[in-house]
């Protein structure tokens, strides 16, 4: 079940469809430092979730 969930989330583009518009909006209307903060926070959240799921599994 877990591999299928991640396939649906990442491979089929659900994350990209949600994240890319937000990133584009940030890049056009915010400073470069704010864009970097957004990317860092998203990466940190994904890394934490993946680490927790790895330990649980």
CHARMM-style PDB file with segment names, atoms N, HN, CA, C and O in Angstrom:
ATOM      1  N   UNK     1       0.812  -1.197   0.000  1.00  0.00      PROA
ATOM      2  CA  UNK     1       0.000   0.000   0.000  1.00  0.00      PROA
ATOM      3  C   UNK     1       0.860   1.268   0.000  1.00  0.00      PROA
ATOM      4  O   UNK     1       0.549   2.235  -0.696  1.00  0.00      PROA
ATOM      5  N   UNK     2       1.921   1.258   0.770  1.00  0.00      PROA
ATOM      6  HN  UNK     2       2.173   0.473   1.335  1.00  0.00      PROA
ATOM      7  CA  UNK     2       2.759   2.453   0.869  1.00  0.00      PROA
ATOM      8  C   UNK     2       3.433   2.781  -0.461  1.00  0.00      PROA
ATOM      9  O   UNK     2       3.417   3.941  -0.873  1.00  0.00      PROA
ATOM     10  N   UNK     3       4.030   1.797  -1.152  1.00  0.00      PROA
ATOM     11  HN  UNK     3       4.043   0.854  -0.818  1.00  0.00      PROA
ATOM     12  CA  UNK     3       4.624   2.138  -2.455  1.00  0.00      PROA
ATOM     13  C   UNK     3       3.597   2.684  -3.451  1.00  0.00      PROA
ATOM     14  O   UNK     3       3.902   3.596  -4.220  1.00  0.00      PROA
ATOM     15  N   UNK     4       2.399   2.136  -3.439  1.00  0.00      PROA
ATOM     16  HN  UNK     4       2.151   1.396  -2.814  1.00  0.00      PROA
ATOM     17  CA  UNK     4       1.361   2.640  -4.345  1.00  0.00      PROA
ATOM     18  C   UNK     4       0.963   4.071  -3.993  1.00  0.00      PROA
ATOM     19  O   UNK     4       0.707   4.885  -4.881  1.00  0.00      PROA
ATOM     20  N   UNK     5       0.912   4.372  -2.709  1.00  0.00      PROA
ATOM     21  HN  UNK     5       1.120   3.711  -1.988  1.00  0.00      PROA
ATOM     22  CA  UNK     5       0.597   5.731  -2.276  1.00  0.00      PROA
ATOM     23  C   UNK     5       1.642   6.714  -2.778  1.00  0.00      PROA
ATOM     24  O   UNK     5       1.300   7.772  -3.308  1.00  0.00      PROA
ATOM     25  N   UNK     6       2.911   6.371  -2.615  1.00  0.00      PROA
ATOM     26  HN  UNK     6       3.188   5.512  -2.184  1.00  0.00      PROA
ATOM     27  CA  UNK     6       3.971   7.269  -3.065  1.00  0.00      PROA
ATOM     28  C   UNK     6       4.004   7.381  -4.580  1.00  0.00      PROA
ATOM     29  O   UNK     6       4.319   8.445  -5.115  1.00  0.00      PROA
ATOM     30  N   UNK     7       3.690   6.316  -5.268  1.00  0.00      PROA
ATOM     31  HN  UNK     7       3.435   5.452  -4.833  1.00  0.00      PROA
ATOM     32  CA  UNK     7       3.625   6.380  -6.729  1.00  0.00      PROA
ATOM     33  C   UNK     7       2.531   7.350  -7.149  1.00  0.00      PROA
ATOM     34  O   UNK     7       2.745   8.179  -8.035  1.00  0.00      PROA
ATOM     35  N   UNK     8       1.363   7.257  -6.525  1.00  0.00      PROA
ATOM     36  HN  UNK     8       1.189   6.584  -5.806  1.00  0.00      PROA
ATOM     37  CA  UNK     8       0.276   8.173  -6.861  1.00  0.00      PROA
ATOM     38  C   UNK     8       0.614   9.610  -6.491  1.00  0.00      PROA
ATOM     39  O   UNK     8       0.252  10.543  -7.208  1.00  0.00      PROA
ATOM     40  N   UNK     9       1.301   9.785  -5.382  1.00  0.00      PROA
ATOM     41  HN  UNK     9       1.595   9.028  -4.799  1.00  0.00      PROA
ATOM     42  CA  UNK     9       1.610  11.132  -4.905  1.00  0.00      PROA
ATOM     43  C   UNK     9       2.667  11.815  -5.763  1.00  0.00      PROA
ATOM     44  O   UNK     9       2.510  12.982  -6.120  1.00  0.00      PROA
ATOM     45  N   UNK    10       3.735  11.106  -6.097  1.00  0.00      PROA
ATOM     46  HN  UNK    10       3.862  10.158  -5.808  1.00  0.00      PROA
ATOM     47  CA  UNK    10       4.863  11.730  -6.791  1.00  0.00      PROA
ATOM     48  C   UNK    10       4.920  11.387  -8.273  1.00  0.00      PROA
ATOM     49  O   UNK    10       5.087  12.289  -9.094  1.00  0.00      PROA
ATOM     50  N   UNK    11       4.789  10.145  -8.638  1.00  0.00      PROA
ATOM     51  HN  UNK    11       4.653   9.412  -7.971  1.00  0.00      PROA
ATOM     52  CA  UNK    11       4.971   9.742 -10.028  1.00  0.00      PROA
ATOM     53  C   UNK    11       3.850  10.243 -10.927  1.00  0.00      PROA
ATOM     54  O   UNK    11       4.087  10.579 -12.088  1.00  0.00      PROA
ATOM     55  N   UNK    12       2.644  10.296 -10.404  1.00  0.00      PROA
ATOM     56  HN  UNK    12       2.451  10.023  -9.462  1.00  0.00      PROA
ATOM     57  CA  UNK    12       1.526  10.733 -11.232  1.00  0.00      PROA
ATOM     58  C   UNK    12       1.304  12.230 -11.169  1.00  0.00      PROA
ATOM     59  O   UNK    12       0.365  12.747 -11.774  1.00  0.00      PROA
ATOM     60  N   UNK    13       2.164  12.932 -10.440  1.00  0.00      PROA
ATOM     61  HN  UNK    13       2.927  12.511  -9.948  1.00  0.00      PROA
ATOM     62  CA  UNK    13       2.170  14.374 -10.509  1.00  0.00      PROA
ATOM     63  C   UNK    13       1.280  15.124  -9.541  1.00  0.00      PROA
ATOM     64  O   UNK    13       1.096  16.330  -9.705  1.00  0.00      PROA
ATOM     65  N   UNK    14       0.722  14.468  -8.543  1.00  0.00      PROA
ATOM     66  HN  UNK    14       0.872  13.488  -8.410  1.00  0.00      PROA
ATOM     67  CA  UNK    14      -0.149  15.176  -7.605  1.00  0.00      PROA
ATOM     68  C   UNK    14       0.622  16.254  -6.851  1.00  0.00      PROA
ATOM     69  O   UNK    14       0.132  17.371  -6.683  1.00  0.00      PROA
ATOM     70  N   UNK    15       1.814  15.924  -6.402  1.00  0.00      PROA
ATOM     71  HN  UNK    15       2.212  15.016  -6.539  1.00  0.00      PROA
ATOM     72  CA  UNK    15       2.619  16.911  -5.683  1.00  0.00      PROA
ATOM     73  C   UNK    15       3.021  18.053  -6.611  1.00  0.00      PROA
ATOM     74  O   UNK    15       2.954  19.221  -6.229  1.00  0.00      PROA
ATOM     75  N   UNK    16       3.429  17.722  -7.804  1.00  0.00      PROA
ATOM     76  HN  UNK    16       3.484  16.773  -8.114  1.00  0.00      PROA
ATOM     77  CA  UNK    16       3.850  18.746  -8.767  1.00  0.00      PROA
ATOM     78  C   UNK    16       2.697  19.678  -9.127  1.00  0.00      PROA
ATOM     79  O   UNK    16       2.883  20.889  -9.238  1.00  0.00      PROA
ATOM     80  N   UNK    17       1.513  19.111  -9.307  1.00  0.00      PROA
ATOM     81  HN  UNK    17       1.362  18.127  -9.216  1.00  0.00      PROA
ATOM     82  CA  UNK    17       0.365  19.929  -9.663  1.00  0.00      PROA
ATOM     83  C   UNK    17      -0.004  20.893  -8.549  1.00  0.00      PROA
ATOM     84  O   UNK    17      -0.543  21.966  -8.818  1.00  0.00      PROA
ATOM     85  N   UNK    18       0.273  20.536  -7.317  1.00  0.00      PROA
ATOM     86  HN  UNK    18       0.711  19.664  -7.098  1.00  0.00      PROA
ATOM     87  CA  UNK    18      -0.034  21.420  -6.194  1.00  0.00      PROA
ATOM     88  C   UNK    18       1.107  22.393  -5.907  1.00  0.00      PROA
ATOM     89  O   UNK    18       0.860  23.549  -5.563  1.00  0.00      PROA
ATOM     90  N   UNK    19       2.336  21.946  -6.044  1.00  0.00      PROA
ATOM     91  HN  UNK    19       2.538  21.007  -6.323  1.00  0.00      PROA
ATOM     92  CA  UNK    19       3.484  22.750  -5.616  1.00  0.00      PROA
ATOM     93  C   UNK    19       3.966  23.742  -6.669  1.00  0.00      PROA
ATOM     94  O   UNK    19       4.315  24.871  -6.322  1.00  0.00      PROA
ATOM     95  N   UNK    20       3.994  23.366  -7.911  1.00  0.00      PROA
ATOM     96  HN  UNK    20       3.711  22.450  -8.192  1.00  0.00      PROA
ATOM     97  CA  UNK    20       4.537  24.222  -8.974  1.00  0.00      PROA
ATOM     98  C   UNK    20       3.797  25.554  -9.081  1.00  0.00      PROA
ATOM     99  O   UNK    20       4.459  26.585  -9.200  1.00  0.00      PROA
ATOM    100  N   UNK    21       2.460  25.593  -9.044  1.00  0.00      PROA
ATOM    101  HN  UNK    21       1.922  24.756  -8.947  1.00  0.00      PROA
ATOM    102  CA  UNK    21       1.795  26.909  -9.091  1.00  0.00      PROA
ATOM    103  C   UNK    21       2.156  27.810  -7.903  1.00  0.00      PROA
ATOM    104  O   UNK    21       2.316  29.020  -8.063  1.00  0.00      PROA
ATOM    105  N   UNK    22       2.282  27.219  -6.729  1.00  0.00      PROA
ATOM    106  HN  UNK    22       2.152  26.236  -6.599  1.00  0.00      PROA
ATOM    107  CA  UNK    22       2.660  28.004  -5.556  1.00  0.00      PROA
ATOM    108  C   UNK    22       4.086  28.521  -5.713  1.00  0.00      PROA
ATOM    109  O   UNK    22       4.358  29.687  -5.427  1.00  0.00      PROA
ATOM    110  N   UNK    23       4.980  27.675  -6.159  1.00  0.00      PROA
ATOM    111  HN  UNK    23       4.758  26.728  -6.392  1.00  0.00      PROA
ATOM    112  CA  UNK    23       6.365  28.089  -6.371  1.00  0.00      PROA
ATOM    113  C   UNK    23       6.461  29.189  -7.420  1.00  0.00      PROA
ATOM    114  O   UNK    23       7.201  30.155  -7.242  1.00  0.00      PROA
ATOM    115  N   UNK    24       5.725  29.049  -8.499  1.00  0.00      PROA
ATOM    116  HN  UNK    24       5.123  28.263  -8.644  1.00  0.00      PROA
ATOM    117  CA  UNK    24       5.733  30.060  -9.554  1.00  0.00      PROA
ATOM    118  C   UNK    24       5.229  31.399  -9.036  1.00  0.00      PROA
ATOM    119  O   UNK    24       5.791  32.446  -9.356  1.00  0.00      PROA
ATOM    120  N   UNK    25       4.169  31.364  -8.237  1.00  0.00      PROA
ATOM    121  HN  UNK    25       3.713  30.513  -7.977  1.00  0.00      PROA
ATOM    122  CA  UNK    25       3.630  32.597  -7.654  1.00  0.00      PROA
ATOM    123  C   UNK    25       4.657  33.253  -6.737  1.00  0.00      PROA
ATOM    124  O   UNK    25       4.831  34.471  -6.760  1.00  0.00      PROA
ATOM    125  N   UNK    26       5.329  32.446  -5.935  1.00  0.00      PROA
ATOM    126  HN  UNK    26       5.187  31.456  -5.916  1.00  0.00      PROA
ATOM    127  CA  UNK    26       6.373  32.975  -5.056  1.00  0.00      PROA
ATOM    128  C   UNK    26       7.514  33.579  -5.868  1.00  0.00      PROA
ATOM    129  O   UNK    26       8.033  34.638  -5.515  1.00  0.00      PROA
ATOM    130  N   UNK    27       7.902  32.922  -6.939  1.00  0.00      PROA
ATOM    131  HN  UNK    27       7.480  32.062  -7.226  1.00  0.00      PROA
ATOM    132  CA  UNK    27       9.032  33.407  -7.727  1.00  0.00      PROA
ATOM    133  C   UNK    27       8.722  34.717  -8.434  1.00  0.00      PROA
ATOM    134  O   UNK    27       9.622  35.525  -8.663  1.00  0.00      PROA
ATOM    135  N   UNK    28       7.460  34.934  -8.783  1.00  0.00      PROA
ATOM    136  HN  UNK    28       6.729  34.277  -8.597  1.00  0.00      PROA
ATOM    137  CA  UNK    28       7.107  36.160  -9.498  1.00  0.00      PROA
ATOM    138  C   UNK    28       6.803  37.324  -8.566  1.00  0.00      PROA
ATOM    139  O   UNK    28       6.922  38.482  -8.968  1.00  0.00      PROA
ATOM    140  N   UNK    29       6.410  37.034  -7.320  1.00  0.00      PROA
ATOM    141  HN  UNK    29       6.313  36.094  -6.994  1.00  0.00      PROA
ATOM    142  CA  UNK    29       5.964  38.130  -6.463  1.00  0.00      PROA
ATOM    143  C   UNK    29       6.766  38.299  -5.172  1.00  0.00      PROA
ATOM    144  O   UNK    29       6.519  39.240  -4.418  1.00  0.00      PROA
ATOM    145  N   UNK    30       7.701  37.422  -4.910  1.00  0.00      PROA
ATOM    146  HN  UNK    30       7.902  36.657  -5.523  1.00  0.00      PROA
ATOM    147  CA  UNK    30       8.453  37.493  -3.660  1.00  0.00      PROA
ATOM    148  C   UNK    30       9.946  37.594  -3.935  1.00  0.00      PROA
ATOM    149  O   UNK    30      10.417  37.365  -5.049  1.00  0.00      PROA
ATOM    150  N   UNK    31      10.664  37.939  -2.892  1.00  0.00      PROA
ATOM    151  HN  UNK    31      10.281  38.125  -1.987  1.00  0.00      PROA
ATOM    152  CA  UNK    31      12.121  38.029  -2.992  1.00  0.00      PROA
ATOM    153  C   UNK    31      12.732  36.633  -3.074  1.00  0.00      PROA
ATOM    154  O   UNK    31      12.119  35.641  -2.681  1.00  0.00      PROA
ATOM    155  N   UNK    32      13.946  36.586  -3.590  1.00  0.00      PROA
ATOM    156  HN  UNK    32      14.444  37.392  -3.909  1.00  0.00      PROA
ATOM    157  CA  UNK    32      14.647  35.304  -3.758  1.00  0.00      PROA
ATOM    158  C   UNK    32      14.811  34.582  -2.415  1.00  0.00      PROA
ATOM    159  O   UNK    32      14.703  33.358  -2.350  1.00  0.00      PROA
ATOM    160  N   UNK    33      15.067  35.327  -1.365  1.00  0.00      PROA
ATOM    161  HN  UNK    33      15.155  36.322  -1.417  1.00  0.00      PROA
ATOM    162  CA  UNK    33      15.243  34.717  -0.036  1.00  0.00      PROA
ATOM    163  C   UNK    33      13.966  34.027   0.431  1.00  0.00      PROA
ATOM    164  O   UNK    33      14.029  32.970   1.060  1.00  0.00      PROA
ATOM    165  N   UNK    34      12.810  34.612   0.132  1.00  0.00      PROA
ATOM    166  HN  UNK    34      12.759  35.470  -0.378  1.00  0.00      PROA
ATOM    167  CA  UNK    34      11.539  33.998   0.522  1.00  0.00      PROA
ATOM    168  C   UNK    34      11.281  32.720  -0.271  1.00  0.00      PROA
ATOM    169  O   UNK    34      10.727  31.757   0.260  1.00  0.00      PROA
ATOM    170  N   UNK    35      11.677  32.710  -1.530  1.00  0.00      PROA
ATOM    171  HN  UNK    35      12.127  33.492  -1.962  1.00  0.00      PROA
ATOM    172  CA  UNK    35      11.536  31.504  -2.354  1.00  0.00      PROA
ATOM    173  C   UNK    35      12.400  30.391  -1.773  1.00  0.00      PROA
ATOM    174  O   UNK    35      11.961  29.245  -1.680  1.00  0.00      PROA
ATOM    175  N   UNK    36      13.611  30.720  -1.386  1.00  0.00      PROA
ATOM    176  HN  UNK    36      13.968  31.651  -1.461  1.00  0.00      PROA
ATOM    177  CA  UNK    36      14.512  29.729  -0.788  1.00  0.00      PROA
ATOM    178  C   UNK    36      13.936  29.188   0.518  1.00  0.00      PROA
ATOM    179  O   UNK    36      14.058  27.995   0.795  1.00  0.00      PROA
ATOM    180  N   UNK    37      13.319  30.037   1.314  1.00  0.00      PROA
ATOM    181  HN  UNK    37      13.220  31.007   1.089  1.00  0.00      PROA
ATOM    182  CA  UNK    37      12.705  29.586   2.568  1.00  0.00      PROA
ATOM    183  C   UNK    37      11.570  28.616   2.280  1.00  0.00      PROA
ATOM    184  O   UNK    37      11.452  27.586   2.944  1.00  0.00      PROA
ATOM    185  N   UNK    38      10.730  28.935   1.293  1.00  0.00      PROA
ATOM    186  HN  UNK    38      10.826  29.771   0.753  1.00  0.00      PROA
ATOM    187  CA  UNK    38       9.631  28.033   0.921  1.00  0.00      PROA
ATOM    188  C   UNK    38      10.171  26.669   0.503  1.00  0.00      PROA
ATOM    189  O   UNK    38       9.692  25.636   0.970  1.00  0.00      PROA
ATOM    190  N   UNK    39      11.157  26.670  -0.367  1.00  0.00      PROA
ATOM    191  HN  UNK    39      11.546  27.509  -0.747  1.00  0.00      PROA
ATOM    192  CA  UNK    39      11.729  25.411  -0.848  1.00  0.00      PROA
ATOM    193  C   UNK    39      12.347  24.628   0.310  1.00  0.00      PROA
ATOM    194  O   UNK    39      12.189  23.410   0.385  1.00  0.00      PROA
ATOM    195  N   UNK    40      13.032  25.298   1.191  1.00  0.00      PROA
ATOM    196  HN  UNK    40      13.161  26.288   1.131  1.00  0.00      PROA
ATOM    197  CA  UNK    40      13.651  24.636   2.339  1.00  0.00      PROA
ATOM    198  C   UNK    40      12.608  24.016   3.253  1.00  0.00      PROA
ATOM    199  O   UNK    40      12.783  22.895   3.731  1.00  0.00      PROA
ATOM    200  N   UNK    41      11.535  24.733   3.492  1.00  0.00      PROA
ATOM    201  HN  UNK    41      11.393  25.643   3.103  1.00  0.00      PROA
ATOM    202  CA  UNK    41      10.483  24.207   4.375  1.00  0.00      PROA
ATOM    203  C   UNK    41       9.769  23.014   3.759  1.00  0.00      PROA
ATOM    204  O   UNK    41       9.489  22.033   4.448  1.00  0.00      PROA
ATOM    205  N   UNK    42       9.475  23.092   2.478  1.00  0.00      PROA
ATOM    206  HN  UNK    42       9.702  23.889   1.919  1.00  0.00      PROA
ATOM    207  CA  UNK    42       8.818  21.962   1.810  1.00  0.00      PROA
ATOM    208  C   UNK    42       9.738  20.745   1.826  1.00  0.00      PROA
ATOM    209  O   UNK    42       9.299  19.632   2.117  1.00  0.00      PROA
ATOM    210  N   UNK    43      11.010  20.957   1.514  1.00  0.00      PROA
ATOM    211  HN  UNK    43      11.367  21.861   1.277  1.00  0.00      PROA
ATOM    212  CA  UNK    43      11.967  19.855   1.532  1.00  0.00      PROA
ATOM    213  C   UNK    43      12.077  19.258   2.933  1.00  0.00      PROA
ATOM    214  O   UNK    43      12.115  18.038   3.091  1.00  0.00      PROA
ATOM    215  N   UNK    44      12.127  20.118   3.944  1.00  0.00      PROA
ATOM    216  HN  UNK    44      12.096  21.109   3.815  1.00  0.00      PROA
ATOM    217  CA  UNK    44      12.216  19.643   5.320  1.00  0.00      PROA
ATOM    218  C   UNK    44      11.006  18.816   5.733  1.00  0.00      PROA
ATOM    219  O   UNK    44      11.147  17.786   6.392  1.00  0.00      PROA
ATOM    220  N   UNK    45       9.830  19.264   5.349  1.00  0.00      PROA
ATOM    221  HN  UNK    45       9.715  20.101   4.814  1.00  0.00      PROA
ATOM    222  CA  UNK    45       8.604  18.511   5.664  1.00  0.00      PROA
ATOM    223  C   UNK    45       8.585  17.161   4.958  1.00  0.00      PROA
ATOM    224  O   UNK    45       8.246  16.143   5.562  1.00  0.00      PROA
ATOM    225  N   UNK    46       8.949  17.154   3.681  1.00  0.00      PROA
ATOM    226  HN  UNK    46       9.224  17.980   3.190  1.00  0.00      PROA
ATOM    227  CA  UNK    46       8.979  15.886   2.949  1.00  0.00      PROA
ATOM    228  C   UNK    46      10.029  14.938   3.509  1.00  0.00      PROA
ATOM    229  O   UNK    46       9.779  13.738   3.624  1.00  0.00      PROA
ATOM    230  N   UNK    47      11.188  15.456   3.856  1.00  0.00      PROA
ATOM    231  HN  UNK    47      11.390  16.431   3.762  1.00  0.00      PROA
ATOM    232  CA  UNK    47      12.242  14.630   4.419  1.00  0.00      PROA
ATOM    233  C   UNK    47      11.819  14.044   5.760  1.00  0.00      PROA
ATOM    234  O   UNK    47      12.068  12.869   6.031  1.00  0.00      PROA
ATOM    235  N   UNK    48      11.190  14.845   6.588  1.00  0.00      PROA
ATOM    236  HN  UNK    48      10.988  15.799   6.368  1.00  0.00      PROA
ATOM    237  CA  UNK    48      10.711  14.362   7.887  1.00  0.00      PROA
ATOM    238  C   UNK    48       9.652  13.288   7.709  1.00  0.00      PROA
ATOM    239  O   UNK    48       9.699  12.260   8.385  1.00  0.00      PROA
ATOM    240  N   UNK    49       8.709  13.504   6.823  1.00  0.00      PROA
ATOM    241  HN  UNK    49       8.671  14.339   6.275  1.00  0.00      PROA
ATOM    242  CA  UNK    49       7.658  12.514   6.587  1.00  0.00      PROA
ATOM    243  C   UNK    49       8.233  11.210   6.062  1.00  0.00      PROA
ATOM    244  O   UNK    49       7.841  10.132   6.508  1.00  0.00      PROA
ATOM    245  N   UNK    50       9.153  11.301   5.125  1.00  0.00      PROA
ATOM    246  HN  UNK    50       9.472  12.177   4.762  1.00  0.00      PROA
ATOM    247  CA  UNK    50       9.747  10.091   4.556  1.00  0.00      PROA
ATOM    248  C   UNK    50      10.574   9.350   5.611  1.00  0.00      PROA
ATOM    249  O   UNK    50      10.562   8.120   5.653  1.00  0.00      PROA
ATOM    250  N   UNK    51      11.286  10.087   6.458  1.00  0.00      PROA
ATOM    251  HN  UNK    51      11.295  11.086   6.424  1.00  0.00      PROA
ATOM    252  CA  UNK    51      12.076   9.459   7.506  1.00  0.00      PROA
ATOM    253  C   UNK    51      11.178   8.737   8.499  1.00  0.00      PROA
ATOM    254  O   UNK    51      11.452   7.597   8.874  1.00  0.00      PROA
ATOM    255  N   UNK    52      10.112   9.394   8.921  1.00  0.00      PROA
ATOM    256  HN  UNK    52       9.890  10.320   8.616  1.00  0.00      PROA
ATOM    257  CA  UNK    52       9.167   8.759   9.852  1.00  0.00      PROA
ATOM    258  C   UNK    52       8.531   7.515   9.260  1.00  0.00      PROA
ATOM    259  O   UNK    52       8.417   6.487   9.928  1.00  0.00      PROA
ATOM    260  N   UNK    53       8.115   7.611   8.002  1.00  0.00      PROA
ATOM    261  HN  UNK    53       8.208   8.445   7.459  1.00  0.00      PROA
ATOM    262  CA  UNK    53       7.505   6.446   7.351  1.00  0.00      PROA
ATOM    263  C   UNK    53       8.508   5.301   7.191  1.00  0.00      PROA
ATOM    264  O   UNK    53       8.143   4.130   7.291  1.00  0.00      PROA
ATOM    265  N   UNK    54       9.754   5.644   6.944  1.00  0.00      PROA
ATOM    266  HN  UNK    54      10.050   6.596   6.863  1.00  0.00      PROA
ATOM    267  CA  UNK    54      10.777   4.612   6.819  1.00  0.00      PROA
ATOM    268  C   UNK    54      10.980   3.888   8.150  1.00  0.00      PROA
ATOM    269  O   UNK    54      11.096   2.664   8.190  1.00  0.00      PROA
ATOM    270  N   UNK    55      11.020   4.658   9.233  1.00  0.00      PROA
ATOM    271  HN  UNK    55      10.925   5.653   9.200  1.00  0.00      PROA
ATOM    272  CA  UNK    55      11.179   4.023  10.544  1.00  0.00      PROA
ATOM    273  C   UNK    55       9.977   3.188  10.934  1.00  0.00      PROA
ATOM    274  O   UNK    55      10.131   2.120  11.527  1.00  0.00      PROA
ATOM    275  N   UNK    56       8.785   3.656  10.613  1.00  0.00      PROA
ATOM    276  HN  UNK    56       8.660   4.524  10.131  1.00  0.00      PROA
ATOM    277  CA  UNK    56       7.560   2.912  10.931  1.00  0.00      PROA
ATOM    278  C   UNK    56       7.492   1.627  10.126  1.00  0.00      PROA
ATOM    279  O   UNK    56       7.130   0.572  10.646  1.00  0.00      PROA
ATOM    280  N   UNK    57       7.846   1.727   8.845  1.00  0.00      PROA
ATOM    281  HN  UNK    57       8.141   2.584   8.422  1.00  0.00      PROA
ATOM    282  CA  UNK    57       7.768   0.542   7.976  1.00  0.00      PROA
ATOM    283  C   UNK    57       8.865  -0.439   8.347  1.00  0.00      PROA
ATOM    284  OT1 UNK    57       8.975  -1.502   7.736  1.00  0.00      PROA
TER     285      UNK     57
END
